[in-house]
Structures are given as structure tokens and as C-alpha cells.
């Protein structure tokens, strides 16, 4: 599953499950029964590989463990979410059992499944403190091997934060009981066979292994058993590692849970989530920003999302729990007009208040974020960028962008905005005036060519759904090689007011 891409970043996912259900404080097996309560999970579905971008039907193998005799089992979100079918083998036996996903959390990387059958051995939770130096054992089925594996170590850190490419956890246990891909979701147990954590990650070169803390899991397990997702939008998510220049890329969608907010929004395996609620994602190569947005907005809140779809080399914009994704295009302009995909790097620029942002090519490094007041007295927050802002403002020979926002006013209409540019557009050949809609902002746009004999020019006047502001975006393209930047700009501009 997501193991390959994470390994490329010197970290890899592992597969396993957690033991010890709520109310399961007694009756569980002891240390000698850990194997009998540990399961191997095979998840079949359509998954997208971030290494090659391909979406294909495939099987992923992980681990898990029973937390009750009636077949409730705990594992990692990344092991099962988005799967079409889930099959389970118990304790190394060859017999397969069907399983149903009840509830999951992508931010906590936890999921509860219900395995068909009953009378299963199960694990209970360790009570009391988990001291540094405690002897622990990692149980599971690494590397897809049907043979059960148990490795021994000690707790090196008993409670530490855990920001990673596939989870955002406040409480993690670091230990040196060796885990490998396939151990994910498997239990980390003490000498009595009681669960202290759920294995989910390892850094091979540092010989560091990580388990989700018992307390982190116990806080949400009843909700997951009840079928409620926690801090989840239905994405099998993985933050992509930073590029060679240290720039954030986004959150890769490996798979999508059917019927989830992500599914209803139109998110597909292989998509890259660039922004949510106007906030750039994966700034440090982790899911922290992604999960912070969910914590702030709520998983059932309406959350703006900007998406790049590599399979189409296209940008989409829409909302979780709101408007479905729409392609961000200006007819007649974009990557296709430039004769190919855009392989340049982009960076995010903001106005001086941090409210207005947009992605621009990194060579558009001349940036001004100062506000201004127009001739009618409207106050605009504004950011503009170009290779040379003075040349951009004084002639048509230099590409650049401006993004401006003002409070809604009766006289601030698309027609009045377009009229304010009349002296400029008089130097152009009109091509089209039409409705603009990108899933978050709606309004109108005008597209011109041959401005000053050399430049294409686009003006967008739009509003968000709440209608409390007016956004004006202008892009001048003097070099045909800059044409793909229009789609990137239209797919990334955002206005996020504090509070």
C-alpha cells in the first residue's frame, strides 16, 4: 500500500492492529495467547501509488488484533480504508474470514473492523503507567508473510507527539522492538500480553519504531465501534515528502472510502490535496495541517479544498460537505494552450495581512502585498507577483498576477470591475466573457489576447458562497511558456479571513 512512497522518505508504514476493546478489561488471553488474538488483514481495492501515480486494483497486507470475543478488531486506517473487500486470517491459520469496516480515523491512523464469527481470543489493555524501559513485544505479520512474528524490545520514549506523513498524533510510544511493513495495526504488548500501543511506523536507519499510545486509542475506540468516523474525511491520506528545494507538495490520496465526504466531493485516488480552508497542506511533509483543519472545521463542516489531479494535469476546486469538485479552467487558456504539462515549481505568496494567497511560479519573485484604496473608496487587500513588478505594471511585455479582495458593496459588481479595466483592455482583442465557477468562487471572467500586441490577459470577478467579499484576479501572460500558470493560479487563489 502506501509503504513504498514512505520508504522513499526514509520512513515506512507497517501493518498490524490493536488489542483491548472498551469493556474488555478481563477475559483476554495472556502472553502465550498473543498469536491467537493477532490477525493478518488483506485489503483489496483501487489504490493509487504516489511513486508512479497509477491507480490500480491491488491487495495490501497488514496486521490487527481482536479486542473482543465477538470479532471486533483494531488496525490502522491506512491498512483498510478505501478497500472494496477485507479478508482476515486469525493467528496464522489459512482460513479466511470476511470483515466489515465499522469506523476509522485517518488523523489517528486507527480503524475498527468486525470479523465474521465469534468466540475469538482477544487482548486487553495494560493498566497504569507505561514506563520508559518497559519490556515490550511487537506482534504481527510483516512483509506479507503468513507466519506470525514476535520481536522484543523496550520502550525508549513512553509518550511523545507523532507527526508523520500518514498520521497526526499527540501521544506515541517509541520503542526498539523491530517492526517492518506488514506489522502496521498489530499490537505492542507487555510481558503479560496486554496492549500498550498499536504499531504503525518505523524509521529504518534510526532503528526507531512507533506505536499509537494506548490512551490515544482508548479515547476513540467506542466511537469507532459504534460506526462513527473520528477526524476523518474518508481519505487514505499520505503527505508527500518535500521536493528537492524544500517546497511542500500536498497530501496524496491513496484511496477513498465510499460514501465519505471525500467521495461525495469527487475526490479520486491519485489526487493531491493542495489546500483546505485556504491553508496549504503538508508544509513539513506531515499530515499536521490537514488534521488541524479537520479539528478546527469539524469533519462534518463545509471545508473548501483545492486539488491537483496528476492523471489529467488539471486543477479542481470544491468543498467537503458542500459543492462537489469542479475543474478550474478558463476556456481557451491553460496548459493545453502551452502545448504540454507545466513542470515548473510554484510557491505561495500572500498579502501583508496573510488573508489573500496564491501560488505563482518561483521565478515570479518580485512580490508586493500592500493594500490599496480604489477611486470609489473601496479598500482592497492585495497581493501581486511577477518577475518584475514595475515592468508588469507599465507594459504588456511581462507576465504577472494580482489578487485583490474587498468587502461586498452594491456598486462593486462584475460589470463595474470590468469597467475599471477598460483603459487597459481597450489595448486588447476580446475573446470571451462568460460565467466563472470553480466549486468555491462564482462570478464572471473576461479573456483577451494580443494586449499591446504581445500579451494574453484574464480578469476574474467572483464571490464566495457567503457573498461577504469580492475577489478580483488578473493574470497577464506575455510569454506562451507562462500559459500553464493561469490554471495553477486559478486553482490556488484563496481568501481566508481570521476567526
C-alpha positions in Angstrom: 0.0 0.0 0.0 1.5 3.4 1.0 4.7 1.6 2.1 6.8 2.4 -1.0 6.4 6.1 -1.0 7.0 6.4 2.7 10.1 4.3 2.5 11.5 6.7 -0.1 11.3 9.4 2.6 13.3 7.1 4.9 10.2 6.1 6.8 7.9 3.2 6.2 4.4 2.2 7.2 3.9 -1.1 9.0 0.8 -3.2 9.3 -1.0 -4.5 12.4 -3.8 -4.0 14.9 -4.6 -3.0 18.4 -5.9 -5.1 21.2 -8.1 -4.5 24.2 -11.6 -3.2 23.5 -13.6 -1.0 25.7 -15.2 -3.1 28.4 -12.6 -5.8 27.7 -10.6 -5.4 30.9 -10.9 -9.1 31.8 -11.2 -12.4 30.0 -8.4 -11.7 27.5 -5.6 -14.1 26.6 -2.2 -13.8 28.3 1.2 -13.6 26.7 1.1 -17.2 25.4 -2.1 -16.3 23.5 -1.0 -13.2 21.7 -0.5 -15.1 18.4 -4.1 -16.5 18.6 -5.5 -13.0 19.0 -3.4 -11.3 16.3 -4.8 -11.2 12.7 -3.4 -10.7 9.2 -5.6 -8.4 7.1 -5.8 -8.4 3.3 -7.5 -5.3 1.8 -8.4 -5.4 -1.9 -9.5 -2.2 -3.7 -8.3 0.5 -6.0 -5.3 2.3 -4.6 -3.0 4.9 -6.2 0.7 4.6 -5.8 2.4 8.0 -5.2 5.6 6.7 -6.8 4.2 6.2 -10.3 0.8 7.9 -9.9 -1.0 4.8 -11.2 -4.4 3.8 -9.8 -5.0 0.1 -10.0 -6.8 -2.7 -8.2 -4.4 -4.3 -5.7 -4.2 -6.0 -2.4 -2.5 -4.7 0.7 -1.5 -6.7 3.7 -1.4 -5.6 7.3 -2.0 -6.7 10.8 -4.5 -6.2 13.6 -5.8 -7.8 16.8 -9.0 -8.8 18.4 -10.4 -6.6 21.2 -13.4 -8.7 21.9 -14.6 -12.3 21.5 -17.3 -11.4 19.1 -14.8 -10.4 16.3 -14.2 -6.7 17.0 -10.6 -5.9 15.9 -8.3 -2.9 15.8 -5.9 -2.0 13.0 -4.6 1.1 11.2 -6.7 3.3 8.9 -4.1 3.0 6.2 -4.5 -0.7 6.2 -8.2 -0.9 5.3 -9.7 2.5 4.3 -10.8 2.6 0.7 -10.7 -1.2 0.3 -13.6 -2.9 -1.6 -13.2 -6.1 0.4 -11.4 -7.0 3.7 -10.3 -10.6 4.5 -8.8 -11.8 7.7 -6.7 -14.8 8.8 -6.5 -15.5 12.5 -3.3 -16.3 14.4 -1.5 -17.6 11.3 -4.3 -20.0 10.2 -5.0 -20.3 6.5 -8.8 -20.0 6.8 -10.2 -16.6 5.6 -12.9 -14.6 7.4 -14.8 -11.7 5.9 -14.6 -8.4 7.7 -16.5 -5.1 7.7 -15.0 -1.7 8.4 -17.0 -0.1 11.2 -15.3 3.2 11.9 -11.9 4.9 11.2 -9.7 7.9 11.8 -7.2 9.0 9.2 -5.6 11.5 11.6 -5.1 8.9 14.3 -4.5 6.1 11.8 -6.9 3.8 13.6 -9.8 1.7 12.4 -12.1 -0.9 13.9 -13.3 -3.9 11.8 -15.8 -6.6 12.6 -14.7 -10.1 11.7 -17.3 -12.7 10.9 -17.6 -15.3 13.5 -17.3 -15.5 17.3 -15.5 -17.0 20.2 -12.2 -15.3 19.2 -9.3 -14.9 21.6 -8.7 -11.2 22.4 -6.3 -8.9 24.0 -6.8 -6.5 26.9 -5.1 -3.2 27.7 -2.3 -2.6 30.1 -3.5 -0.6 33.1 -1.5 2.0 34.9 1.7 3.8 33.7 3.7 2.7 30.7 7.3 3.4 32.0 10.3 4.2 29.9 12.4 1.0 29.8 9.4 -1.4 30.0 9.9 -4.6 28.1 7.6 -4.8 25.1 6.9 -7.1 22.1 5.7 -6.3 18.6 3.3 -8.9 17.2 2.1 -9.2 13.6 2.7 -10.5 10.1 5.5 -8.4 8.5 6.3 -8.4 4.8 3.1 -10.2 3.9 4.4 -13.4 5.5 1.6 -15.7 6.7 3.9 -16.8 9.6 3.4 -15.0 12.8 6.3 -12.8 14.1 7.1 -11.5 17.6 10.0 -9.2 18.2 11.3 -7.9 21.6 12.5 -4.5 22.8 12.0 -1.8 25.3 10.0 1.5 25.5 12.5 4.3 24.7 10.0 7.1 24.9 6.7 6.5 26.7 4.8 9.5 25.4 5.8 11.8 22.6 4.0 13.6 19.8 3.9 11.9 16.5 3.6 14.0 13.3 4.2 11.8 10.3 3.2 11.6 6.6 0.1 9.5 7.5 -1.0 10.5 11.0 -1.1 13.4 13.4 -0.9 12.1 16.9 -0.4 13.7 20.3 0.6 10.5 22.0 3.0 8.0 20.6 5.3 5.3 22.1 8.8 5.0 20.7 10.4 1.5 21.1 13.0 -0.7 19.6 11.0 -3.9 19.1 11.7 -4.3 15.3 8.7 -3.7 13.1 8.5 -3.8 9.3 5.9 -3.2 6.5 3.0 -5.5 7.3 3.3 -5.0 11.1 1.0 -1.9 10.8 -2.0 -2.2 13.1 -0.5 -5.0 15.1 -0.3 -4.9 18.9 2.6 -3.8 21.0 2.2 -5.9 24.2 3.9 -6.2 27.6 5.2 -9.3 29.2 1.7 -10.3 30.3 0.3 -9.9 26.7 -1.5 -6.7 27.5 -1.6 -4.0 24.8 0.4 -0.8 25.4 0.1 0.5 21.8 -0.7 -0.1 18.1 2.3 -0.3 15.8 2.1 2.0 12.8 5.5 3.3 11.7 9.3 2.8 11.7 12.4 4.7 10.7 14.7 2.0 9.5 18.1 3.8 9.5 17.5 5.0 13.1 16.1 1.6 14.3 13.2 3.6 15.7 9.7 2.0 15.9 6.5 3.7 16.8 3.1 2.7 18.2 0.0 4.7 18.8 -0.3 5.2 22.6 -2.9 3.0 24.4 -4.5 6.2 25.8 -4.9 7.8 22.3 -6.8 4.7 21.1 -8.9 4.2 24.1 -10.3 7.7 23.8 -12.0 7.0 20.5 -12.5 3.3 20.3 -16.1 3.3 21.5 -16.9 5.8 18.7 -15.2 3.7 16.1 -17.1 0.6 17.3 -20.4 2.5 17.0 -19.6 3.2 13.4 -18.6 6.8 13.8 -15.5 8.1 12.0 -13.2 10.4 14.0 -11.2 13.2 12.5 -11.8 11.6 9.1 -13.0 12.7 5.6 -12.7 9.2 4.1 -9.2 9.6 2.7 -6.4 7.1 2.9 -4.0 10.1 3.1 -0.3 10.4 2.9 1.6 13.7 3.0 4.1 13.8 0.1 7.7 14.4 1.1 9.1 17.9 0.4 10.7 18.4 -3.1 14.4 18.9 -3.6 14.0 22.7 -2.9 12.1 22.0 0.4 8.8 23.1 -1.1 5.6 21.4 0.1 3.7 19.3 -2.5 0.5 18.3 -0.8 -1.5 15.3 0.6 -1.6 12.3 -1.7 -4.9 10.4 -1.8 -4.2 6.6 -2.0 -7.8 5.6 -1.8 -11.2 7.0 -0.8 -13.9 5.4 1.4 -17.2 5.0 -0.5 -19.9 7.4 0.7 -17.5 9.5 2.7 -17.3 13.3 2.5 -14.2 12.9 0.2 -16.2 10.5 -2.1 -19.2 12.9 -2.3 -16.9 15.8 -3.1 -15.5 13.9 -6.1 -12.0 13.2 -4.7 -10.3 10.3 -6.6 -7.4 8.0 -5.8 -4.3 9.7 -7.1 -5.5 13.2 -6.4 -3.2 15.6 -4.5 -4.9 17.9 -1.9 -3.1 21.2 -2.1 -5.2 23.4 0.3 -8.1 23.1 2.7 -9.9 26.1 4.1 -7.3 28.2 2.4 -4.4 26.6 4.3 -1.6 25.0 2.4 -1.1 21.3 3.3 2.0 19.2 4.1 4.2 22.2 4.7 6.7 20.0 6.6 5.8 16.7 4.8 3.3 15.6 7.5 -0.4 15.5 7.9 -0.4 18.1 10.7 -2.0 20.9 8.7 -4.6 18.6 7.2 -5.6 17.3 10.6 -5.6 20.7 12.2 -8.1 21.9 9.6 -10.4 18.9 10.4 -10.1 19.6 14.1 -11.0 23.3 13.6 -13.7 23.0 11.0 -15.1 19.6 12.0 -15.3 16.6 9.8 -18.9 17.4 9.0 -18.2 21.1 8.3 -18.1 22.7 4.9 -14.4 22.8 4.0 -13.0 24.4 0.8 -10.5 22.2 -0.9 -8.0 22.8 -3.8 -7.0 19.7 -5.7 -4.4 18.8 -8.3 -5.2 15.7 -10.5 -2.0 14.4 -12.0 -3.8 12.0 -14.3 -5.4 15.0 -16.1 -2.7 17.6 -15.3 -5.6 19.7 -14.1 -6.7 21.7 -11.0 -10.1 21.2 -9.2 -11.8 23.2 -6.5 -14.7 22.3 -4.4 -15.8 21.5 -0.8 -16.0 18.7 1.6 -19.7 18.6 2.7 -20.6 21.2 0.2 -20.1 21.8 -3.5 -18.5 18.9 -5.5 -15.2 19.5 -7.3 -15.2 21.5 -10.5 -12.4 21.8 -12.9 -10.6 25.1 -12.7 -10.4 26.3 -16.3 -10.6 29.4 -18.4 -11.7 28.3 -21.8 -9.0 28.9 -24.4 -6.3 29.3 -21.8 -4.2 26.9 -19.8 -1.8 24.0 -20.0 -3.2 22.7 -23.2 -2.6 26.0 -24.9 1.0 25.9 -23.9 1.5 22.6 -25.6 2.2 20.4 -22.6 2.2 19.9 -18.8 3.7 22.5 -16.5 6.8 21.2 -14.9 7.9 24.4 -13.1 7.9 24.8 -9.3 5.5 27.1 -7.6 5.5 28.9 -4.3 2.7 30.5 -2.2 2.7 34.3 -1.9 0.4 36.3 0.5 -0.7 39.9 1.1 0.7 41.7 4.1 -2.2 40.6 6.3 -1.9 36.9 5.3 -5.6 36.9 4.2 -5.0 36.6 0.5 -2.8 33.9 -1.1 -2.0 32.5 -4.4 0.6 30.1 -5.9 2.9 31.6 -8.5 6.0 30.3 -10.4 9.0 30.6 -8.2 10.7 33.0 -10.7 7.9 35.5 -10.1 9.8 36.5 -7.1 9.1 40.3 -7.2 6.1 40.4 -4.7 4.1 43.2 -3.2 1.4 42.6 -0.5 0.4 46.1 0.2 -3.3 47.1 0.4 -4.8 49.9 -1.6 -8.0 52.0 -1.9 -9.6 52.4 -5.4 -11.1 55.6 -6.9 -14.5 54.7 -5.5 -13.2 54.4 -1.9 -13.2 50.6 -1.7 -10.4 49.2 0.4 -8.7 46.2 -1.1 -6.3 43.7 0.3 -3.9 42.8 -2.5 -1.0 40.6 -3.5 0.8 40.8 -6.8 3.8 38.9 -8.2 5.9 39.0 -11.3 9.5 38.7 -12.4 9.5 42.5 -12.5 6.5 44.3 -10.9 7.4 47.7 -12.4 7.6 46.2 -15.9 4.4 44.3 -15.3 2.5 47.4 -14.2 3.9 49.6 -17.0 3.8 47.4 -20.1 2.3 44.3 -21.6 5.7 42.6 -22.1 6.0 41.0 -18.6 3.8 38.2 -17.1 2.3 38.6 -13.7 -0.7 38.3 -11.4 -2.8 40.3 -9.0 -5.3 39.0 -6.5 -7.4 41.6 -4.7 -10.3 41.3 -2.2 -12.7 43.9 -0.8 -15.9 43.7 1.3 -19.1 43.4 -0.8 -20.6 46.7 -1.9 -23.7 47.5 -4.1 -21.6 49.2 -6.7 -18.8 46.6 -6.7 -20.2 44.3 -9.4 -18.6 42.3 -12.2 -19.6 44.9 -14.7 -18.1 47.8 -12.6 -14.9 45.8 -12.1 -14.5 45.0 -15.8 -15.3 48.7 -16.5 -12.4 49.8 -14.2 -10.0 47.9 -16.5 -11.5 49.4 -19.7 -8.5 51.6 -20.5 -6.2 48.6 -20.3 -8.5 46.1 -22.2 -9.0 48.7 -25.0 -5.5 47.7 -26.0 -6.6 44.0 -26.4 -8.6 41.8 -28.6 -11.7 40.5 -26.7 -12.1 36.7 -26.9 -14.8 35.8 -24.4 -16.9 36.9 -21.4 -18.6 34.2 -19.5 -19.6 32.8 -16.1 -16.8 31.7 -13.8 -17.3 28.8 -11.3 -14.7 26.7 -9.6 -16.6 25.0 -6.8 -15.9 27.7 -4.3 -16.0 31.1 -6.1 -18.6 32.1 -8.6 -18.8 35.2 -10.9 -17.6 36.2 -14.3 -14.4 36.3 -16.3 -13.1 38.1 -19.4 -10.4 36.8 -21.6 -8.4 38.9 -24.0 -5.5 38.3 -26.5 -3.0 40.5 -28.3 -2.9 43.1 -25.5 -0.3 45.6 -26.7 0.3 43.1 -29.5 2.0 40.6 -27.1 0.0 39.5 -24.1 -3.0 37.4 -23.1 -5.0 38.8 -20.3 -7.6 37.3 -17.9 -9.8 39.1 -15.4 -11.9 37.2 -12.9 -14.5 38.9 -10.7 -16.0 36.4 -8.2 -17.5 35.9 -4.8 -17.5 33.0 -2.3 -20.8 31.3 -1.3 -21.4 33.6 1.7 -21.2 36.7 -0.6 -19.3 38.7 2.0 -16.4 39.6 -0.3 -15.5 40.3 -3.9 -12.3 38.8 -5.3 -10.6 40.2 -8.4 -7.9 38.1 -10.1 -5.9 39.4 -13.1 -3.3 37.5 -15.0 -1.1 38.8 -17.8 0.8 36.3 -19.9 3.5 37.8 -22.1 5.4 34.5 -22.7 3.5 31.5 -24.1 5.5 29.3 -21.8 3.7 31.0 -18.9 0.2 30.0 -20.1 0.0 26.9 -17.7 0.4 29.3 -14.8 -3.1 30.6 -15.4 -4.7 27.2 -14.4 -2.3 27.0 -11.4 -3.3 30.5 -10.3 -7.0 29.9 -10.7 -6.7 26.6 -8.8 -4.8 28.1 -5.9 -6.0 31.7 -5.1 -7.7 31.8 -1.7 -9.1 34.4 0.8 -9.3 33.3 4.4 -10.3 35.9 7.0 -9.2 35.2 10.6 -11.7 33.9 13.1 
